[in-house]
Amino acid sequence: MTIKITPYLMMDGNAREAIQYYQKALDAEVPMLITYDDMPEPPKEELKDLVAHAKLEIGDSAIWISDSPSTLPVQQGNQVTICITSNNVEQSRRFFEALKDEGQVKMPFQKQSFSPGYGSLTDKFGVTFLFDTEN
C-alpha cells in the first residue's frame, strides 16, 4: 500500500498566475493542468477557464493547485489543504472516517469520475484534508 501526502493550494480565481509565479520562482514543471471546462460535467460559465486541478513538480516533490469553485470560498487560513493519496480505497475511507469525527464533511467520500474514492473534510482542529484514491 502506498500513501503520499501533498499540499493542495486553493486559489481565488488566480491559480494560473500562481502557477506561473511558482514555475519561475521554484523551477517547477507543470505536467498536468485541467480546467473546469475539461471536466465531465459542464461547469458554470464563470468557471470554464479556471483551473480545476494542476500539478506542479518541484524536484522530487509536488504541489497541487486549483481555483476554488464558488461553493467553497477561499478565505485566509483555508488556502492550504493536506491531500492524502492512497492506492487503496478502503485505506482512504478509513482515514476519512477517522478524521470526520467531531469535524465537518465538505465532500462525502465516494467514487468520482477521476477517482475510485475521494472526499474532503475539516477536522476538529480546523485542518482541511482531502482524500484521494489513485486508480
Helices and strands as residue ranges (DSSP letters): E 3-11, H 15-26, E 29-35, G 36-38, G 45-47, E 51-58, E 61-67, E 80-86, H 89-100, E 104-112, E 115-122, E 128-133
